[in-house]
């Protein structure tokens, strides 16, 4: 059974209330159990939207040994030469949508 390290994320990047096309969005995570890290990137579409699928990890021992899961999560947006942090979270469970109890849908104003 998979452990969800980072649930699916959808979002919209805005500047001055308008969608930002072609902004680079980076998602990073660090799973403390296996010292495993990962990075993926996407670019916003013409409506400023972006999407990341869920990231699953596997570990037989993490599934059955008592421990508190710990996954450091961040999302940043790069646009016009500036880097904007839009998400920083320490996930302490392995459930899908366990970060905030539901889907992660972000509105990211760069102003």
Order of alpha helices (4+ residues) and beta strands (2+ residues): beta-beta-beta-beta-beta-beta-beta-alpha-beta-beta-beta
